[in-house]
């Protein structure tokens, strides 16, 4: 999927010659501290940031030269850090905005019903302005809006940020259920314990380089990952 890409800001390399892959239906996490390059990679995958070298492929199509709206139509949607909902639009209007790829009324209603099954609270709040929702509800709306595009691959950037532990657990369960419906997920998350528990496989980024990768159980036992990201947060022997 990601073949030897380098991404620069001005002349500074933010991501350096990395390879990364998400198989169909797979749940993969991307770990690392602030500034490691995680968000930059998601932006490159969704067409929001041009790569300097390398290639990005999705379902046998090279996409690193495509515009963001084209990439959405191919089946990749991006839930950015900070939610980025439309605050003065209603919940339903936000969801409609995510369905710009939909051309048939019946298909739109099916997508909307699917989102409401994942997030019943959004149906209850559908006429409210998005800014009136709680932080957790706004995150649900951001994910729901992305699902309205009927993605094959969902890019999630820090979905637990700013949420209470109870809401983090709720969002985690919903993300897992989304993946069980066959939607591939690439999760960027500073909550490394959450990311490794949810995902089957992961990559660890440090200063734009992948320094560790493997299945989640192996990463939990990796000394570098344990010392830097899991200290006291999980029993890696269990």
C-alpha positions in Angstrom: 0.0 0.0 0.0 2.7 2.5 1.0 5.9 1.9 -0.8 9.1 3.7 0.3 7.5 7.1 0.8 9.2 10.3 1.9 7.2 13.3 2.9 8.7 16.8 3.4 7.7 20.1 4.9 9.8 22.6 3.0 13.1 20.8 3.0 12.6 18.9 6.2 11.8 15.2 6.0 8.9 14.4 8.2 8.5 10.8 7.0 11.5 8.9 5.7 11.4 6.0 3.2 8.7 4.0 5.0 6.7 1.0 3.9 3.3 0.3 5.4 0.4 -2.0 4.5 -3.2 -2.6 5.5 -4.8 -5.7 4.2 -8.5 -5.9 3.3 -10.5 -6.1 6.5 -7.4 -5.6 8.7 -7.2 -3.4 11.8 -3.7 -1.8 12.0 -2.4 0.8 14.5 0.2 3.5 14.0 2.0 4.4 17.2 4.4 7.2 18.1 4.9 10.4 20.0 3.8 13.8 18.9 5.9 14.8 15.8 6.7 11.3 14.8 4.9 11.6 11.5 1.7 9.7 12.1 -0.8 12.4 11.1 1.4 13.3 8.1 1.1 9.7 6.8 -2.7 9.8 7.1 -2.8 13.1 5.2 -0.8 11.5 2.5 -3.1 8.6 2.2 -6.1 10.8 1.9 -4.5 13.2 -0.6 -4.2 16.1 1.8 -0.4 16.1 1.7 1.8 15.3 -1.3 4.6 12.8 -1.0 8.1 13.8 -2.1 9.0 10.3 -3.3 7.7 6.7 -3.3 4.3 5.5 -4.2 0.9 4.9 -2.5 -1.4 2.2 -3.9 -5.0 1.2 -3.1 -6.6 -1.8 -4.7 -4.1 -1.9 -7.6 -4.5 1.8 -8.3 -1.7 4.3 -7.6 -3.4 7.2 -5.6 -0.6 9.5 -4.5 -1.3 11.8 -7.4 -5.0 11.9 -6.9 -7.1 14.7 -5.4 -8.7 14.1 -2.0 -12.3 13.9 -3.4 -11.2 11.2 -5.9 -9.6 9.2 -3.1 -12.9 9.3 -1.1 -14.7 7.9 -4.1 -12.2 5.1 -4.3 -13.1 4.1 -0.7 -10.7 5.8 1.7 -12.2 8.2 4.3 -10.3 10.2 6.9 -11.5 11.2 10.4 -9.0 13.9 11.3 -7.6 14.8 14.7 -9.9 17.3 16.4 -13.0 16.0 14.7 -13.4 18.9 12.2 -17.2 18.8 12.1 -19.3 21.7 10.8 -20.4 23.2 14.1 -23.3 25.4 12.9 -24.8 22.7 10.8 -27.2 20.1 12.2 -26.1 16.5 12.9 -28.1 15.3 9.9 -26.6 18.0 7.6 -23.1 16.9 8.7 -23.9 13.3 7.8 -25.4 14.4 4.5 -22.1 16.2 3.8 -20.3 13.0 4.2 -22.5 11.3 1.6 -21.4 13.4 -1.4 -20.5 10.2 -3.2 -24.0 8.8 -2.9 -26.2 9.1 -6.0 -29.3 7.1 -5.1 -31.8 8.0 -2.5 -32.3 4.4 -1.3 -28.5 4.0 -0.9 -28.3 7.2 1.1 -31.0 6.0 3.5 -29.2 2.7 3.8 -26.0 4.5 4.7 -27.8 6.7 7.2 -29.5 3.8 8.9 -26.1 2.0 9.2 -24.6 5.1 10.9 -27.6 5.3 13.2 -27.2 1.6 14.2 -23.6 2.4 15.2 -24.5 5.7 16.9 -28.1 5.8 18.0 -27.5 9.1 19.8 -26.9 10.8 16.5 -30.4 9.8 15.4 -31.8 11.3 18.6 -29.7 14.5 18.1 -30.2 14.7 14.3 -31.8 18.2 14.3 -29.4 19.7 16.8 -26.5 21.9 15.8 -23.3 19.9 15.9 -21.6 22.4 18.3 -24.2 21.5 21.0 -23.0 17.9 21.2 -20.7 16.7 23.9 -17.1 15.9 23.0 -17.8 12.2 22.7 -20.9 12.8 20.6 -18.9 15.0 18.3 -16.4 12.3 17.8 -19.2 9.9 17.0 -20.5 12.4 14.4 -17.0 12.7 12.8 -16.8 8.9 12.5 -20.4 8.7 11.3 -19.8 11.3 8.6 -16.8 9.3 7.3 -19.0 6.2 7.2 -21.5 8.0 5.1 -19.0 7.8 2.2 -19.2 4.0 2.5 -15.4 3.5 3.0 -13.3 0.4 2.4 -10.5 1.9 4.5 -11.1 4.2 7.4 -8.3 6.4 8.7 -8.8 7.4 12.3 -6.6 10.1 13.8 -6.6 10.2 17.7 -10.3 9.3 18.2 -9.8 9.1 22.0 -8.3 12.6 22.4 -10.0 14.6 25.1 -12.5 11.9 26.0 -13.2 10.4 29.4 -12.2 6.8 30.1 -15.8 5.7 29.8 -16.2 7.4 26.4 -12.9 6.0 25.2 -14.2 2.5 26.0 -17.4 3.2 24.1 -15.6 4.6 21.1 -13.2 1.6 21.2 -16.1 -0.8 21.1 -17.8 1.0 18.2 -14.5 1.1 16.2 -14.2 -2.7 16.7 -17.7 -3.2 15.5 -17.0 -1.1 12.4 -14.0 -3.3 11.6 -16.1 -6.5 12.1 -18.3 -5.2 9.2 -15.3 -5.7 6.9 -14.0 -2.1 6.9 -10.3 -1.9 7.1 -9.0 0.5 9.8 -5.7 2.4 10.1 -5.7 3.9 13.6 -3.3 6.7 14.8 -3.5 6.8 18.5 -1.2 8.1 21.3 -3.1 5.9 23.7 -0.8 3.0 22.8 -2.5 0.5 25.1 -5.9 1.1 23.5 -4.4 0.9 20.0 -2.6 -2.4 20.6 -5.6 -4.0 22.3 -7.8 -3.0 19.4 -5.6 -3.7 16.4 -4.2 -7.0 15.2 -1.0 -5.4 14.0 1.0 -2.2 14.4 3.9 0.0 13.4 5.9 2.2 15.7 7.2 5.6 14.3 10.0 7.6 15.8 11.0 10.9 14.1 9.6 9.8 10.7 11.1 6.3 10.8 9.4 2.9 11.4 11.5 1.4 14.3 9.3 -1.6 15.1 6.4 -3.5 13.6 4.5 -6.7 14.0 1.4 -8.2 15.5 0.1 -6.5 18.6 1.1 -9.2 21.0 4.7 -9.0 19.7 4.8 -5.2 20.0 3.5 -5.5 23.6 6.5 -7.6 24.4 9.0 -5.5 22.5 11.3 -3.8 25.0 11.4 -0.5 23.0 7.6 -0.3 22.9 7.2 -1.3 26.6 9.7 1.2 27.9 8.5 4.1 25.7 4.8 3.6 25.5 3.5 0.9 27.9 5.2 1.7 31.2 2.8 0.7 33.9 -0.1 0.7 31.5 -0.6 -2.9 30.7 0.5 -6.3 31.9 2.5 -7.4 28.9 3.0 -10.9 30.3 -0.7 -11.7 30.3 
